[in-house]
Amino acid sequence: MQHPSRRGPSQRKSVRATQSANDWDLRPLLGVEEVSQLLGIPKATLYRWHSLSTANTPLGPRAFRVGRYLRYTLEDVRTYIETLRLSSA
């Protein structure tokens, strides 16, 4: 095994890339099916909310496209639920 200070430039770069990738907080993304089940609403409602949402007037939890698939983070779904809970109080 080489001493860290004796690594070549390409080895240093790969170590940095690995460290920065490990620093990301990557959590599993939720699909429409899972969010539909969590909220107890039809999948069509989630698709409609996403198509009608704008930056100024969001409808439903924040969603984004990964290719052709609509995805949600668990944190965004939790934030949406908390917003609903607080607005009904």
VOTIKOL-659201 format. One record per atom (N, C-alpha, C): residue number from 1; atom name; x, y, z negated; residue in three letters. Coordinates in Angstrom, 3 decimals. Example, Ala and Ser with C-alpha at 12.3 -4.5 7.8 and 13.67 -1.06 7.14 Angstrom:
2
nr / atom / xx / yy / zz / rest
1 / N / 13.190 / -5.690 / -7.800 / Ala
1 / CA / 12.300 / -4.500 / -7.800 / Ala
1 / C / 13.200 / -3.300 / -7.800 / Ala
2 / N / 12.850 / -2.250 / -7.080 / Ser
2 / CA / 13.670 / -1.060 / -7.140 / Ser
2 / C / 12.900 / 0.030 / -7.870 / Ser
END
This chain:
89
nr / atom / xx / yy / zz / rest
1 / N / 0.842 / -1.180 / 0.000 / Met
1 / CA / 0.000 / 0.000 / 0.000 / Met
1 / C / 0.883 / 1.237 / 0.000 / Met
2 / N / 0.534 / 2.193 / 0.832 / Gln
2 / CA / 1.330 / 3.408 / 0.918 / Gln
2 / C / 0.970 / 4.358 / -0.211 / Gln
3 / N / 1.948 / 5.121 / -0.594 / His
3 / CA / 1.733 / 6.198 / -1.561 / His
3 / C / 0.872 / 7.258 / -0.878 / His
4 / N / -0.105 / 7.873 / -1.594 / Pro
4 / CA / -0.997 / 8.852 / -0.962 / Pro
4 / C / -0.265 / 9.978 / -0.251 / Pro
5 / N / 0.876 / 10.410 / -0.775 / Ser
5 / CA / 1.578 / 11.528 / -0.143 / Ser
5 / C / 2.315 / 11.085 / 1.111 / Ser
6 / N / 2.435 / 9.788 / 1.350 / Arg
6 / CA / 3.143 / 9.293 / 2.526 / Arg
6 / C / 2.190 / 8.876 / 3.636 / Arg
7 / N / 0.939 / 9.146 / 3.512 / Arg
7 / CA / -0.027 / 8.799 / 4.548 / Arg
7 / C / 0.166 / 9.716 / 5.746 / Arg
8 / N / -0.111 / 9.171 / 6.915 / Gly
8 / CA / -0.050 / 9.977 / 8.136 / Gly
8 / C / -1.263 / 10.880 / 8.231 / Gly
9 / N / -1.271 / 11.815 / 9.191 / Pro
9 / CA / -2.392 / 12.753 / 9.336 / Pro
9 / C / -3.731 / 12.061 / 9.563 / Pro
10 / N / -3.736 / 10.996 / 10.361 / Ser
10 / CA / -5.017 / 10.325 / 10.620 / Ser
10 / C / -5.541 / 9.638 / 9.371 / Ser
11 / N / -4.658 / 9.126 / 8.524 / Gln
11 / CA / -5.097 / 8.484 / 7.290 / Gln
11 / C / -5.646 / 9.518 / 6.314 / Gln
12 / N / -5.022 / 10.680 / 6.237 / Arg
12 / CA / -5.529 / 11.731 / 5.344 / Arg
12 / C / -6.917 / 12.176 / 5.780 / Arg
13 / N / -7.115 / 12.302 / 7.086 / Lys
13 / CA / -8.401 / 12.750 / 7.601 / Lys
13 / C / -9.503 / 11.749 / 7.250 / Lys
14 / N / -9.237 / 10.463 / 7.405 / Ser
14 / CA / -10.267 / 9.463 / 7.113 / Ser
14 / C / -10.590 / 9.424 / 5.619 / Ser
15 / N / -9.604 / 9.671 / 4.771 / Val
15 / CA / -9.857 / 9.716 / 3.328 / Val
15 / C / -10.762 / 10.893 / 3.013 / Val
16 / N / -10.490 / 12.063 / 3.603 / Arg
16 / CA / -11.341 / 13.236 / 3.381 / Arg
16 / C / -12.747 / 12.996 / 3.896 / Arg
17 / N / -12.877 / 12.387 / 5.065 / Ala
17 / CA / -14.202 / 12.118 / 5.619 / Ala
17 / C / -14.978 / 11.171 / 4.712 / Ala
18 / N / -14.320 / 10.161 / 4.177 / Thr
18 / CA / -14.971 / 9.222 / 3.273 / Thr
18 / C / -15.393 / 9.917 / 1.986 / Thr
19 / N / -14.541 / 10.767 / 1.445 / Gln
19 / CA / -14.882 / 11.473 / 0.208 / Gln
19 / C / -16.074 / 12.393 / 0.422 / Gln
20 / N / -16.110 / 13.135 / 1.534 / Ser
20 / CA / -17.228 / 14.046 / 1.749 / Ser
20 / C / -18.520 / 13.270 / 1.999 / Ser
21 / N / -18.451 / 12.128 / 2.669 / Ala
21 / CA / -19.647 / 11.314 / 2.880 / Ala
21 / C / -20.166 / 10.771 / 1.555 / Ala
22 / N / -19.271 / 10.428 / 0.647 / Asn
22 / CA / -19.691 / 9.929 / -0.658 / Asn
22 / C / -20.282 / 11.032 / -1.524 / Asn
23 / N / -19.942 / 12.289 / -1.255 / Asp
23 / CA / -20.471 / 13.406 / -2.023 / Asp
23 / C / -21.913 / 13.731 / -1.644 / Asp
24 / N / -22.367 / 13.317 / -0.479 / Trp
24 / CA / -23.733 / 13.589 / -0.048 / Trp
24 / C / -24.693 / 12.813 / -0.926 / Trp
25 / N / -25.813 / 13.436 / -1.212 / Asp
25 / CA / -26.838 / 12.767 / -2.007 / Asp
25 / C / -27.864 / 12.190 / -1.037 / Asp
26 / N / -27.519 / 11.063 / -0.428 / Leu
26 / CA / -28.412 / 10.441 / 0.542 / Leu
26 / C / -29.345 / 9.483 / -0.176 / Leu
27 / N / -30.607 / 9.810 / -0.107 / Arg
27 / CA / -31.623 / 8.954 / -0.713 / Arg
27 / C / -32.477 / 8.381 / 0.400 / Arg
28 / N / -33.142 / 7.282 / 0.135 / Pro
28 / CA / -33.987 / 6.704 / 1.180 / Pro
28 / C / -35.084 / 7.682 / 1.611 / Pro
29 / N / -35.372 / 7.682 / 2.886 / Leu
29 / CA / -36.448 / 8.511 / 3.411 / Leu
29 / C / -37.740 / 7.704 / 3.429 / Leu
30 / N / -38.838 / 8.401 / 3.270 / Leu
30 / CA / -40.149 / 7.756 / 3.292 / Leu
30 / C / -40.782 / 7.959 / 4.657 / Leu
31 / N / -41.475 / 6.946 / 5.117 / Gly
31 / CA / -42.220 / 7.047 / 6.365 / Gly
31 / C / -43.651 / 7.457 / 6.106 / Gly
32 / N / -44.381 / 7.637 / 7.180 / Val
32 / CA / -45.784 / 8.052 / 7.085 / Val
32 / C / -46.606 / 7.026 / 6.301 / Val
33 / N / -46.335 / 5.766 / 6.534 / Glu
33 / CA / -47.093 / 4.707 / 5.828 / Glu
33 / C / -46.932 / 4.825 / 4.312 / Glu
34 / N / -45.688 / 5.001 / 3.856 / Glu
34 / CA / -45.451 / 5.089 / 2.407 / Glu
34 / C / -46.078 / 6.335 / 1.797 / Glu
35 / N / -45.947 / 7.474 / 2.485 / Val
35 / CA / -46.517 / 8.719 / 1.954 / Val
35 / C / -48.042 / 8.637 / 1.965 / Val
36 / N / -48.589 / 8.033 / 2.999 / Ser
36 / CA / -50.037 / 7.833 / 3.069 / Ser
36 / C / -50.531 / 7.034 / 1.870 / Ser
37 / N / -49.812 / 5.976 / 1.534 / Gln
37 / CA / -50.191 / 5.152 / 0.387 / Gln
37 / C / -49.997 / 5.900 / -0.927 / Gln
38 / N / -48.893 / 6.643 / -1.047 / Leu
38 / CA / -48.640 / 7.396 / -2.283 / Leu
38 / C / -49.721 / 8.431 / -2.551 / Leu
39 / N / -50.136 / 9.141 / -1.493 / Leu
39 / CA / -51.106 / 10.215 / -1.666 / Leu
39 / C / -52.554 / 9.732 / -1.535 / Leu
40 / N / -52.731 / 8.530 / -1.019 / Gly
40 / CA / -54.083 / 8.005 / -0.839 / Gly
40 / C / -54.843 / 8.723 / 0.256 / Gly
41 / N / -54.154 / 9.082 / 1.323 / Ile
41 / CA / -54.786 / 9.777 / 2.447 / Ile
41 / C / -54.451 / 9.043 / 3.741 / Ile
42 / N / -55.256 / 9.236 / 4.784 / Pro
42 / CA / -54.968 / 8.567 / 6.060 / Pro
42 / C / -53.668 / 9.061 / 6.706 / Pro
43 / N / -53.029 / 8.184 / 7.446 / Lys
43 / CA / -51.810 / 8.556 / 8.165 / Lys
43 / C / -52.098 / 9.680 / 9.156 / Lys
44 / N / -53.274 / 9.658 / 9.780 / Ala
44 / CA / -53.638 / 10.691 / 10.757 / Ala
44 / C / -53.621 / 12.087 / 10.124 / Ala
45 / N / -53.974 / 12.164 / 8.854 / Thr
45 / CA / -53.944 / 13.453 / 8.152 / Thr
45 / C / -52.523 / 13.972 / 8.045 / Thr
46 / N / -51.583 / 13.106 / 7.734 / Leu
46 / CA / -50.175 / 13.530 / 7.646 / Leu
46 / C / -49.662 / 14.023 / 8.993 / Leu
47 / N / -49.995 / 13.312 / 10.062 / Tyr
47 / CA / -49.570 / 13.748 / 11.395 / Tyr
47 / C / -50.210 / 15.088 / 11.756 / Tyr
48 / N / -51.492 / 15.264 / 11.425 / Arg
48 / CA / -52.178 / 16.520 / 11.714 / Arg
48 / C / -51.565 / 17.667 / 10.923 / Arg
49 / N / -51.305 / 17.445 / 9.627 / Trp
49 / CA / -50.684 / 18.478 / 8.810 / Trp
49 / C / -49.338 / 18.901 / 9.399 / Trp
50 / N / -48.561 / 17.911 / 9.817 / His
50 / CA / -47.240 / 18.240 / 10.371 / His
50 / C / -47.376 / 19.047 / 11.661 / His
51 / N / -48.325 / 18.685 / 12.520 / Ser
51 / CA / -48.470 / 19.404 / 13.786 / Ser
51 / C / -49.030 / 20.809 / 13.597 / Ser
52 / N / -49.800 / 21.032 / 12.545 / Leu
52 / CA / -50.385 / 22.356 / 12.298 / Leu
52 / C / -49.527 / 23.240 / 11.392 / Leu
53 / N / -48.524 / 22.678 / 10.744 / Ser
53 / CA / -47.682 / 23.442 / 9.817 / Ser
53 / C / -46.751 / 24.385 / 10.567 / Ser
54 / N / -46.496 / 25.519 / 9.928 / Thr
54 / CA / -45.479 / 26.445 / 10.404 / Thr
54 / C / -44.580 / 26.761 / 9.220 / Thr
55 / N / -43.518 / 27.494 / 9.471 / Ala
55 / CA / -42.608 / 27.855 / 8.378 / Ala
55 / C / -43.321 / 28.701 / 7.326 / Ala
56 / N / -44.264 / 29.521 / 7.769 / Asn
56 / CA / -44.976 / 30.412 / 6.835 / Asn
56 / C / -46.186 / 29.766 / 6.193 / Asn
57 / N / -46.775 / 28.777 / 6.851 / Thr
57 / CA / -47.965 / 28.122 / 6.301 / Thr
57 / C / -47.818 / 26.606 / 6.376 / Thr
58 / N / -47.093 / 26.042 / 5.428 / Pro
58 / CA / -46.944 / 24.584 / 5.439 / Pro
58 / C / -48.222 / 23.896 / 4.966 / Pro
59 / N / -48.517 / 22.777 / 5.579 / Leu
59 / CA / -49.635 / 21.938 / 5.147 / Leu
59 / C / -49.049 / 20.592 / 4.748 / Leu
60 / N / -49.397 / 20.116 / 3.591 / Gly
60 / CA / -48.890 / 18.831 / 3.138 / Gly
60 / C / -47.428 / 18.905 / 2.733 / Gly
61 / N / -46.847 / 17.763 / 2.415 / Pro
61 / CA / -45.431 / 17.743 / 2.036 / Pro
61 / C / -44.550 / 18.052 / 3.254 / Pro
62 / N / -43.399 / 18.637 / 3.004 / Arg
62 / CA / -42.470 / 18.969 / 4.083 / Arg
62 / C / -42.010 / 17.680 / 4.759 / Arg
63 / N / -42.044 / 17.683 / 6.079 / Ala
63 / CA / -41.656 / 16.504 / 6.858 / Ala
63 / C / -40.734 / 16.939 / 7.986 / Ala
64 / N / -40.017 / 15.984 / 8.530 / Phe
64 / CA / -39.139 / 16.270 / 9.663 / Phe
64 / C / -39.042 / 15.026 / 10.532 / Phe
65 / N / -38.619 / 15.244 / 11.749 / Arg
65 / CA / -38.511 / 14.147 / 12.705 / Arg
65 / C / -37.114 / 13.550 / 12.697 / Arg
66 / N / -37.061 / 12.241 / 12.710 / Val
66 / CA / -35.828 / 11.499 / 12.948 / Val
66 / C / -36.129 / 10.708 / 14.211 / Val
67 / N / -35.651 / 11.219 / 15.327 / Gly
67 / CA / -36.059 / 10.644 / 16.608 / Gly
67 / C / -37.536 / 10.896 / 16.798 / Gly
68 / N / -38.284 / 9.848 / 17.022 / Arg
68 / CA / -39.732 / 10.024 / 17.197 / Arg
68 / C / -40.514 / 9.767 / 15.913 / Arg
69 / N / -39.811 / 9.497 / 14.840 / Tyr
69 / CA / -40.452 / 9.142 / 13.578 / Tyr
69 / C / -40.512 / 10.320 / 12.620 / Tyr
70 / N / -41.625 / 10.446 / 11.928 / Leu
70 / CA / -41.813 / 11.474 / 10.922 / Leu
70 / C / -41.303 / 10.934 / 9.597 / Leu
71 / N / -40.451 / 11.698 / 8.921 / Arg
71 / CA / -39.853 / 11.247 / 7.664 / Arg
71 / C / -40.005 / 12.306 / 6.580 / Arg
72 / N / -40.020 / 11.834 / 5.345 / Tyr
72 / CA / -40.167 / 12.671 / 4.154 / Tyr
72 / C / -39.098 / 12.287 / 3.147 / Tyr
73 / N / -38.641 / 13.254 / 2.370 / Thr
73 / CA / -37.792 / 12.902 / 1.238 / Thr
73 / C / -38.708 / 12.729 / 0.029 / Thr
74 / N / -38.297 / 11.902 / -0.885 / Leu
74 / CA / -39.085 / 11.678 / -2.094 / Leu
74 / C / -39.227 / 12.984 / -2.874 / Leu
75 / N / -38.170 / 13.773 / -2.889 / Glu
75 / CA / -38.204 / 15.051 / -3.606 / Glu
75 / C / -39.259 / 15.993 / -3.010 / Glu
76 / N / -39.372 / 16.044 / -1.673 / Asp
76 / CA / -40.380 / 16.902 / -1.040 / Asp
76 / C / -41.799 / 16.427 / -1.364 / Asp
77 / N / -42.001 / 15.126 / -1.422 / Val
77 / CA / -43.328 / 14.603 / -1.769 / Val
77 / C / -43.638 / 14.927 / -3.228 / Val
78 / N / -42.658 / 14.763 / -4.100 / Arg
78 / CA / -42.867 / 15.118 / -5.516 / Arg
78 / C / -43.172 / 16.601 / -5.679 / Arg
79 / N / -42.459 / 17.445 / -4.952 / Thr
79 / CA / -42.699 / 18.894 / -5.019 / Thr
79 / C / -44.113 / 19.218 / -4.565 / Thr
80 / N / -44.562 / 18.581 / -3.497 / Tyr
80 / CA / -45.920 / 18.809 / -2.995 / Tyr
80 / C / -46.953 / 18.395 / -4.046 / Tyr
81 / N / -46.771 / 17.248 / -4.653 / Ile
81 / CA / -47.707 / 16.783 / -5.673 / Ile
81 / C / -47.716 / 17.747 / -6.866 / Ile
82 / N / -46.546 / 18.197 / -7.276 / Glu
82 / CA / -46.466 / 19.150 / -8.398 / Glu
82 / C / -47.165 / 20.462 / -8.061 / Glu
83 / N / -47.003 / 20.924 / -6.819 / Thr
83 / CA / -47.670 / 22.153 / -6.380 / Thr
83 / C / -49.178 / 21.989 / -6.462 / Thr
84 / N / -49.688 / 20.845 / -6.010 / Leu
84 / CA / -51.137 / 20.585 / -6.088 / Leu
84 / C / -51.597 / 20.536 / -7.542 / Leu
85 / N / -50.813 / 19.888 / -8.372 / Arg
85 / CA / -51.179 / 19.760 / -9.780 / Arg
85 / C / -51.249 / 21.133 / -10.466 / Arg
86 / N / -50.259 / 21.969 / -10.186 / Leu
86 / CA / -50.228 / 23.291 / -10.809 / Leu
86 / C / -51.318 / 24.216 / -10.264 / Leu
87 / N / -51.649 / 24.082 / -8.985 / Ser
87 / CA / -52.663 / 24.976 / -8.396 / Ser
87 / C / -54.071 / 24.604 / -8.851 / Ser
88 / N / -54.261 / 23.377 / -9.307 / Ser
88 / CA / -55.588 / 22.970 / -9.757 / Ser
88 / C / -55.815 / 23.281 / -11.243 / Ser
89 / N / -54.780 / 23.701 / -11.925 / Ala
89 / CA / -54.906 / 23.972 / -13.362 / Ala
89 / C / -55.462 / 25.345 / -13.639 / Ala
END
